[in-house]
Amino acid sequence: MRARRLVAVASVAVGLIALAGCRSEPGVAAYVGDHRITEDAVTEVIEDAQTKNPTPTGADEVPPGQEPQLPPGQEPQLPGRSQVVSTLVLSEVCERISATEGYRSQSQVDPAQVAQGLGLSPETGYVRQIAELYTCLSGIPIGAPVAPTEQELIDLVAAGKRAGAVPAEVTVEEAAAQLDGEQLRQALANRDSLRAAVETYDVTVNPRYRPLVFPVLSFSGQAVAVGVPLGEPASDAVNDISTPRPRPEPSAPTDG
């Protein structure tokens, strides 16, 4: 059996846990310290993406002199509100941590690469925000690879089966042997890299977006394999290997 390969979100993507708080104001999607991320700001990102990425129609309807932005039949991967909130929260936290610790970006993520991965126009504001986020995250130090616990492997295999990435008849032991490797262990290190630092930030997320998960590693097809919740978790336990859900995905290499 060969379980489908895992796909990294980015070579230096990191996870983040946010502190739960009691703040709640109408019209606020999330807080990072004293910074408010408003619902209006989220709506603005969504509307910009919709305006700049209309659903493609027939090739004969493309204006003269313009090339179709997407291959025939490909729909733009418009972000959902939770994805936008996650991006805005992570961007604010990364900027604060980088400023405090003096971290410098190690790579410049090209918006054109992000646009291609998302099937969106490079002119989309959300595309630029994603590129800026991953550029910032590239400067965050990552620790040594982390071996998954037995429970994490069980949860990972279960998530893979729900996503259709691991055949239903394959046993946990067989799938775990395929999935436990360098990429998974590096993803777990990514997940842990900001945990201690971010505990100094007062980050809360509107209950409508909980549980909000930042994907660190995903199965093929955009189902999350390893993710870290942002804001108040659904329970006292932190679910680092999370239930599959769609997420924005810049182009990234798979394991060989």
N, C-alpha and C positions, 0 to 999 in steps of 0.2 A: 504493500500500500504506500502510496505517496500522497500525503495530505497536501492541499494546495499551499503554495508558498505564501509566506507572510510578506507584506509590502510595508516598508517604512514610510512614515509621513514625510520625513526629511532626514538627512544624515545626522543632524544635530538637533532633533526635536526633543523637547523636555516636557515632562509633566509637572503638574502644579496642584497642590491642595490649597483651598481657600478656607479661612476661618469662618465658622458660622457666627452670625451675629443676630441682633434683634431689630436692626434698623429696617424700616419699611415706610416708604413714602409713595403716594400715588404718582405714577409716571416715571418711576425709577426702576430700571432693569437690574442694576447692580451697583455696588460701591466698591471702590478700591481706596482704602483710607478715607480721606475727605473728598475724593473725586467721585462724582456721580455719572453713571452711564445711563442716560435717559432713554425711555421708550421712543421718544421722538428721534433720537440719534439712530436707534436701531431701524426705525421705519425709513429714515432717510437713506440708509445703506441699501435696504431692501428695494426701495423704489428706484434708486439709481441703477441697481443691477437689472431690474425688470425693464427699465427704459432702454438701457444700452445693450440688452440681450433679448430681443423679441424672439418668440418661437419661430424657427426657420420655416419658410414656406417653399414653394416650388422654385427651382433654380431660375426659371424664366421671370420670376418676380424680383430678382436682385437688380438694383438700379444699374443702368449702363455704366461701365467703367469701374465697377466695384466687384471684388472677388467675394464669394461666399465665405463667411468667417468660420463656419462649421461644415464638416463633411455632410453629404446628403443623409438625412434621417437622424442626425445626432441632435439631441435636445441640449440646450444649455443647462448646466448644473447650478441653478439658482440657489443661493444660500437660504436656509431657514432662519427664523429669528434666533433660535438657540445657538446656531453656528455663528451668527453675527455677535451675539452677546459674548460667547466664548472667546472670539477673536479680540474683541475690544477689551475684555478683562485681562487676557494674557498680555496684550500689547502694553497696557498700562503698568502691569506688574513687572514685566521685563524691563521696561524703560526705567522704572524706579530702582530695581535691583542693580541694573547696569550702572546707573548714575552713582549709587551708594558704594558699590564695590569696585567701580572702575573697570568693569568688563568692557571689552572691545569686540565688535563683531569679527568673526574669522572668515566669513564668506558673505558675498553680496548675492542675494537671491534675485534672479531676473523676473520681473513681472510677466514677461512674455512666456516664460516657462510655466509659471503658475496658471496663466490664462489658458495655455494649451492643456494642462492637466484638468482644469475645471470646465473646459469647453466654453469659456467666457471671453468677451472682448477684453483686450489689454487695457482699454480705457476705463474699465469698470473700477470704481473706487474700492470695492471689496477685494479685487485682485491685488491692487496696490497695497492694501492693508495686510493681506496675507503675506505678500513678499516682504514687507517691512517687519512683520512679526518673526518670520523665519530668519531674516537677517539678524535681528536682535538676539534670537535664541541661539544663534551660532556662536555667540560669545560667552554663553553660560557654561562653566566647567562641568564636565561629566565624570562621575566616579568610575571605579572599576566595575566590570560586568557583575551582575547579581544573579545568582542561581535561583530559579523559581522554587517555591515550596511545593509540596505535594498537592495542597489545596489549590494553589494557583494553576498548576497544570490541569487539574480536574476541571476548574472553571474555564480555562482556555479551550480545552477540548469541547466542553459543552457549548461554548460560544461558537466554536468552529462548526459544530453540527447544526446549530440553529441557523447559521449563515449559509449552510450548504457547502462549506469549504472542507469539511471532514465527513466522509461517508458515514451514514448512520450505523452500519454494521461493524465499523472499526472499533476496537476496544480502546479504552482510555490509555492503557499501557502502550499499545501500538502507535496511537496518534501522538502521545507525549514524547515517545522516542524520536518521532519525526520532527516535532515542533520545537523541542528543547535544543537550542543551539546558540551560536554566537549572537545572532540578530535578536533573538528573544531576550537573552541576558543583557545585551546592551540596551534594549528598550526598557527593561526593568531598572537599569542604572539611570537612564534618562528620566524615568518616572520619579526616582528618588532624589535626583540631583538638586532640585529646588525646595525640597520638603522642609528642611530646617530653616532656610532663609525666609521662605514665604510665611512662616508662622509668625513673623514679626509684623505682618501686614494684616489690617482689619478688612477682610474681603467678604462680602456677603452678596448673595444672588437672590433676586425675586423668586418666591416659591413657584411661580408659574413655569420657571425654567429648570427646576430641580427634578431629578438629578441631572446636572450639567457635567458632561464628560469631555475632557480634552484628549483626543486620540494621540497616542504615542506610536503605536504599531497596529497595523490593520491586515486583515485577510484580503486576498484579491477580491475585488468587488466592493470595496469600501466599507466592509463590516469591521468594526473596532475589535481588536484582539487585546491590546493593553491600553488602558486609559486611566486618567486620574480625575476624580470628581472635582468640580469647582463649586465653591459655596457649600452650603450645608448638605451633608450626605443624606441619603434616604434612611439610613440607620446609623447606629453607633459604629458599626464596622465599615471600614473603607473598602470599597470594591475597586481595586486597582485594575483587575482584569474584568472588563465590563461587558454588559449586554451589547451585542452588535447594533450599530446605528449608522446612518449615513453621515459622512463628514467631508469637508473640503480636502482635496488631495492633490498637491502639486506632484509633478512627475518625480518618481523616485525609483531607484534600481531595486530589483528583487535579488534574493539570495541565489547564488549559483548552484 
